[in-house]
Amino acid sequence: MMWLHRFTKVVVGATFLLVIAGGLVTSTGSGLSVPDWPTTYGWSMFTFPFSKWVGGIVYEHGHRLIATTVGILTILMVVAYRRAESRRWVRRLTLIALGAIVAQGVLGGITVLTRLPPAVSSAHAGLAEVFFALTVALAVFTSPGWTKAYSASAAATQSLAADSRMRHLTVAAIAVVYLQILLGAVMRHTGAGLAIPDFPLMFGRVIPPLDLLASGPVAIHFAHRMGALLVAVVLVAESWRVLRRHGDRPELRRPAIVLMALLVLQIALGGLTVLTAKDVVINTAHLATGALVFATTVVLALRVHRPHFAVGAARAASPASPVRGMRPTNA
């Protein structure tokens, strides 16, 4: 149903806003501006006086309110899918998303109550990206293009289904981008964002001096830069193969082009984050763009895998039996 797809896109948009709000909290150092949880200075978060929204409280309290809104929208999404979505595996995915957002809320509370330990804070950031990816996947699965197999010809579908390297590249892209996001989260929450203060060189060299690499913050920052290089190689290879082998399919061509544009923007923002000594707007934009890169890799991977995904979904929804065989189902 089209309304279900539109509602899911609202959840995606709200989740992206939540990612930005979380980025502002860390970029402004406002994580403990509200030191209690789930209350706000003893008030319910919904009754906390607006007159007291000052300084870092604006970012942290606003982040909590947006997170609560996303949680409510996720509950409504689960109910809507149970009523309107016939595919059992898609309905189950909404329950996984609900579990993820509940766990995310609990992790957020633990982060505050334990005074922002890097491990918990990084896990909180990593789970946020997983939840964002789940909402994006649900938007793909309910889109008209997905349900109509993107109106591709039998020959085009067969060509895509036979391109195993393309499928492997899309999975690799998701993996390396997510690992890079986790590295970025560790770097942010350990205060290593400026451990290497220049860009594109590192202490004036291509490779930092070995004695400096022995330092934990420098090693983390260096790993993040090397991770960015790996991400760039994989995403360029992925997009190049899409455009060279499947460029006549707009549902693949468009995200491949978007991915390249986001990659260039993300590298520029990463450099500017260092050169501006972590300017709040640029630092937050860097985090948000990373989330968009991750979401785009998910979209591209799902569309590339659709021919095989449809078969797997059919088997999951209707196991073969000696009597009835396999009933067809929409992916």
CORHURA-V467615 format. One record per pair of residues at least 12 apart in sequence whose ideal C-beta (glycine too) atoms are under 10 Angstrom apart, sorted by the first residue. I is the first residue (numbers start at 1). J is the second residue. Records with the same first field share a line. If there is no record, write none. Layout:
I=J ; J
This chain:
1=80 ; 83 ; 84 ; 85 ; 86 ; 142 ; 147
2=142 ; 143 ; 144
3=80 ; 84 ; 142
4=77 ; 80 ; 81 ; 83 ; 84 ; 85 ; 90 ; 138 ; 139 ; 142
5=138 ; 139 ; 140 ; 141 ; 142 ; 143 ; 144 ; 145 ; 146 ; 147
6=139 ; 142
7=73 ; 76 ; 77 ; 80 ; 81 ; 84 ; 138 ; 139 ; 142
8=73 ; 77 ; 80 ; 81 ; 94 ; 97 ; 135 ; 136 ; 137 ; 138 ; 139 ; 140 ; 141 ; 142 ; 143
9=135 ; 136 ; 138 ; 139 ; 142 ; 143
10=73 ; 76 ; 77 ; 135 ; 139
11=70 ; 73 ; 74 ; 76 ; 77 ; 80 ; 94 ; 97 ; 101 ; 131 ; 132 ; 134 ; 135 ; 136 ; 138 ; 139
12=132 ; 134 ; 135 ; 136 ; 137 ; 138 ; 139 ; 140 ; 295
13=73 ; 135 ; 139
14=66 ; 67 ; 69 ; 70 ; 71 ; 72 ; 73 ; 74 ; 135
15=66 ; 67 ; 70 ; 73 ; 74 ; 97 ; 101 ; 128 ; 129 ; 131 ; 132 ; 133 ; 134 ; 135 ; 136 ; 291 ; 295
16=70 ; 132 ; 135 ; 136 ; 288 ; 291 ; 292 ; 295
17=66 ; 69 ; 70 ; 288
18=63 ; 66 ; 67 ; 68 ; 69 ; 70 ; 71 ; 101 ; 104 ; 128 ; 131 ; 132 ; 291
19=66 ; 70 ; 125 ; 128 ; 129 ; 131 ; 132 ; 284 ; 287 ; 288 ; 290 ; 291 ; 292 ; 294 ; 295
20=63 ; 66 ; 284 ; 285 ; 287 ; 288 ; 291
21=59 ; 60 ; 62 ; 63 ; 64 ; 65 ; 66 ; 67 ; 70 ; 284
22=59 ; 60 ; 63 ; 66 ; 67 ; 104 ; 108 ; 124 ; 125 ; 128 ; 284 ; 287 ; 288 ; 291
23=59 ; 63 ; 125 ; 128 ; 188 ; 280 ; 283 ; 284 ; 285 ; 286 ; 287 ; 288 ; 290 ; 291
24=56 ; 58 ; 59 ; 60 ; 62 ; 63 ; 280 ; 281 ; 283 ; 284 ; 287 ; 288
25=56 ; 58 ; 59 ; 60 ; 61 ; 62 ; 63 ; 64 ; 108 ; 284
26=59 ; 63 ; 116 ; 121 ; 125 ; 185 ; 188 ; 189 ; 193 ; 278 ; 280 ; 283 ; 284 ; 287
27=59 ; 188 ; 193 ; 273 ; 278 ; 279 ; 280 ; 281 ; 282 ; 283 ; 284 ; 285 ; 286 ; 287
28=55 ; 56 ; 58 ; 59 ; 60 ; 280 ; 283 ; 284
29=56 ; 59 ; 116 ; 191 ; 278 ; 280
30=55 ; 56 ; 57 ; 58 ; 59 ; 60 ; 61 ; 62 ; 63
31=56 ; 59 ; 60 ; 63 ; 108 ; 111 ; 112 ; 115 ; 116 ; 121 ; 124 ; 189
32=56 ; 60 ; 111 ; 112 ; 115 ; 116
33=54 ; 55 ; 56 ; 57 ; 58 ; 59 ; 60 ; 61 ; 63 ; 112
34=48 ; 56 ; 57 ; 59 ; 60 ; 61 ; 63 ; 64 ; 112
35=60 ; 112 ; 113 ; 115
36=109 ; 112 ; 113
37=60 ; 64 ; 105 ; 106 ; 108 ; 109 ; 110 ; 111 ; 112 ; 113
38=64 ; 68 ; 105 ; 106 ; 108 ; 109 ; 112 ; 113
40=52 ; 53 ; 57 ; 60 ; 61 ; 64 ; 65
41=57 ; 61
43=61
45=61 ; 64 ; 65 ; 67 ; 68
46=65 ; 68
48=61 ; 64 ; 65
59=280
60=112
63=108
64=105 ; 108 ; 109 ; 112
67=101 ; 104 ; 105 ; 108 ; 128
68=105
70=101 ; 104 ; 105 ; 128 ; 131 ; 132 ; 135
71=98 ; 101 ; 102 ; 104 ; 105
72=101
73=101 ; 135
74=94 ; 97 ; 98 ; 99 ; 100 ; 101 ; 102 ; 131 ; 134 ; 135
75=94 ; 98 ; 101 ; 102
77=94 ; 97 ; 98 ; 101 ; 135 ; 138
78=91 ; 93 ; 94 ; 95 ; 97 ; 98
79=94
80=94
81=93 ; 94 ; 95 ; 97 ; 138 ; 142
82=94 ; 95
84=142
85=138 ; 141 ; 142
86=317 ; 329 ; 330
87=141 ; 142 ; 147 ; 313 ; 316 ; 317 ; 329 ; 330 ; 331
88=313 ; 316 ; 317 ; 318 ; 329
89=141 ; 312 ; 313 ; 316 ; 317 ; 329 ; 331
90=137 ; 138 ; 141 ; 142 ; 313 ; 317 ; 330 ; 331
92=316
93=134 ; 135 ; 137 ; 138 ; 141
94=134 ; 135 ; 138
96=130 ; 131 ; 134 ; 137 ; 138
97=130 ; 131 ; 132 ; 133 ; 134 ; 135 ; 137 ; 138
98=131 ; 134
99=131 ; 134
100=127 ; 128 ; 130 ; 131 ; 132 ; 133 ; 134 ; 135
101=127 ; 128 ; 131 ; 134 ; 135
102=131
103=123 ; 124 ; 127 ; 130 ; 131
104=123 ; 124 ; 125 ; 126 ; 127 ; 128 ; 130 ; 131
105=124 ; 127
106=124 ; 127
107=120 ; 121 ; 123 ; 124 ; 125 ; 126 ; 127 ; 128
108=120 ; 121 ; 124 ; 127 ; 128
109=124
110=123 ; 124
111=123 ; 124 ; 125 ; 189
112=124
116=189
117=189
118=185 ; 186 ; 187 ; 188 ; 189 ; 190 ; 191 ; 192 ; 220
119=186 ; 189 ; 190
120=189
121=185 ; 186 ; 188 ; 189 ; 190
122=181 ; 182 ; 183 ; 184 ; 185 ; 186 ; 187 ; 188 ; 189 ; 190
123=182 ; 185 ; 189
124=185 ; 189
125=181 ; 182 ; 184 ; 185 ; 186 ; 188 ; 189 ; 287
126=178 ; 179 ; 181 ; 182 ; 184 ; 185 ; 186
128=181 ; 185 ; 291
129=177 ; 178 ; 181 ; 182 ; 185 ; 287 ; 290 ; 291 ; 294 ; 295
130=178 ; 181 ; 294
132=291 ; 292 ; 294 ; 295 ; 298
133=174 ; 178 ; 291 ; 294 ; 295 ; 297 ; 298 ; 299
134=298
135=295
136=291 ; 292 ; 294 ; 295 ; 296 ; 297 ; 298 ; 299 ; 302
137=295 ; 298 ; 299 ; 301 ; 302
139=295 ; 299
140=251 ; 295 ; 298 ; 299 ; 300 ; 301 ; 302 ; 303 ; 306
141=302 ; 306 ; 309 ; 313 ; 330 ; 331
143=251 ; 299 ; 302 ; 303
145=250 ; 251 ; 303 ; 306
146=251 ; 302 ; 303 ; 306 ; 309 ; 310 ; 330 ; 331
147=330 ; 331
148=330
149=251 ; 306 ; 307 ; 310 ; 330 ; 331
150=249 ; 250 ; 251 ; 252 ; 303 ; 306
151=249 ; 251
152=246 ; 248 ; 249 ; 251 ; 252 ; 306 ; 307
153=248 ; 249
156=246 ; 248 ; 249 ; 252 ; 307
157=249 ; 306 ; 307 ; 310
158=307
159=245 ; 246 ; 248 ; 249 ; 307
160=245 ; 246 ; 249 ; 252 ; 303 ; 304 ; 305 ; 306 ; 307 ; 308
161=304 ; 305 ; 306 ; 307 ; 308 ; 310 ; 311
162=307
163=241 ; 242 ; 245 ; 246 ; 304 ; 307
164=308
165=237 ; 238 ; 241 ; 245
166=238 ; 241 ; 242 ; 245 ; 246 ; 252 ; 300 ; 301 ; 304 ; 305
167=301 ; 304 ; 305 ; 307 ; 308
168=238 ; 304
169=234 ; 235 ; 237 ; 238 ; 239 ; 240 ; 241 ; 242 ; 297 ; 300 ; 301 ; 304
170=234 ; 238 ; 241 ; 242 ; 252 ; 297 ; 298 ; 299 ; 300 ; 301 ; 302 ; 303 ; 304 ; 305
171=238 ; 297 ; 301 ; 304 ; 305
172=230 ; 234 ; 235 ; 237 ; 238 ; 297 ; 301
173=231 ; 234 ; 235 ; 237 ; 238 ; 239 ; 259 ; 293 ; 294 ; 296 ; 297 ; 298 ; 300 ; 301
174=234 ; 238 ; 294 ; 297 ; 298 ; 300 ; 301 ; 302
175=234 ; 297
176=227 ; 228 ; 230 ; 231 ; 232 ; 233 ; 234 ; 235 ; 297
177=227 ; 230 ; 231 ; 234 ; 235 ; 259 ; 263 ; 266 ; 290 ; 291 ; 293 ; 294 ; 295 ; 296 ; 297 ; 298
178=290 ; 294 ; 297 ; 298
179=223 ; 227 ; 230 ; 231
180=223 ; 224 ; 226 ; 227 ; 228 ; 229 ; 230 ; 231 ; 234 ; 266 ; 290 ; 293 ; 294
181=227 ; 231 ; 287 ; 290 ; 291 ; 293 ; 294
182=224 ; 227
183=220 ; 221 ; 223 ; 224 ; 225 ; 226 ; 227 ; 228
184=220 ; 224 ; 227 ; 228 ; 270 ; 286 ; 287 ; 290
185=224 ; 287 ; 290
186=220 ; 221 ; 223 ; 224
187=217 ; 220 ; 221 ; 222 ; 223 ; 224 ; 225 ; 227
188=220 ; 224 ; 278 ; 283 ; 286 ; 287
190=216 ; 217 ; 220 ; 221
191=217 ; 220
192=215 ; 216 ; 217 ; 218 ; 219 ; 220 ; 221 ; 222 ; 223 ; 224
193=217 ; 220 ; 221 ; 224 ; 273 ; 274 ; 277 ; 278 ; 283 ; 286
194=217 ; 221 ; 273 ; 274 ; 277 ; 278
195=208 ; 212 ; 215 ; 216 ; 217 ; 218 ; 219 ; 220 ; 221 ; 222 ; 224 ; 274
196=208 ; 212 ; 213 ; 217 ; 218 ; 220 ; 221 ; 222 ; 224 ; 225 ; 274
197=221 ; 274 ; 275 ; 277
198=271 ; 274 ; 275
199=225 ; 267 ; 270 ; 271 ; 272 ; 273 ; 274 ; 275
200=225 ; 267 ; 270 ; 271 ; 274 ; 275
202=218 ; 221 ; 222 ; 225 ; 274
203=218
207=222 ; 226
208=221 ; 222 ; 225
221=274
224=270
225=270 ; 271 ; 274
228=263 ; 266 ; 267 ; 270 ; 271 ; 290
229=267
231=263 ; 266 ; 267 ; 290 ; 293 ; 297
232=260 ; 263 ; 264 ; 266 ; 267
234=297
235=256 ; 259 ; 260 ; 262 ; 263 ; 266 ; 293 ; 296 ; 297 ; 300
236=259 ; 260 ; 263
238=255 ; 256 ; 259 ; 260 ; 297 ; 300 ; 301 ; 304
239=252 ; 253 ; 255 ; 256 ; 257 ; 258 ; 259 ; 260 ; 263 ; 300
240=256 ; 260
241=256 ; 304
242=254 ; 255 ; 256 ; 257 ; 259 ; 300 ; 303 ; 304
243=256 ; 257 ; 260
246=303 ; 304
249=303 ; 304
251=299 ; 300 ; 303 ; 304 ; 306
252=299 ; 300 ; 303 ; 304
254=296 ; 299 ; 300 ; 303
255=295 ; 296 ; 297 ; 298 ; 299 ; 300 ; 301 ; 302 ; 303 ; 304
256=296 ; 300
258=292 ; 293 ; 295 ; 296 ; 299 ; 300
259=292 ; 293 ; 296 ; 297 ; 299 ; 300
260=296
261=296
262=289 ; 290 ; 292 ; 293 ; 294 ; 295 ; 296 ; 297
263=289 ; 293 ; 296
265=285 ; 286 ; 289 ; 292 ; 293
266=285 ; 286 ; 287 ; 288 ; 289 ; 290 ; 292 ; 293
267=286 ; 289
268=282 ; 285 ; 286 ; 289
269=281 ; 282 ; 283 ; 284 ; 285 ; 286 ; 287 ; 288 ; 289 ; 290
270=282 ; 283 ; 286 ; 289 ; 290
271=286
272=285 ; 286
273=285 ; 286 ; 287
274=286
306=331
307=331
308=331
309=331
310=328 ; 329 ; 330 ; 331
311=326 ; 331
312=331
313=329 ; 330 ; 331
314=326 ; 327 ; 328 ; 329 ; 330 ; 331
315=329
316=329
317=329 ; 330 ; 331
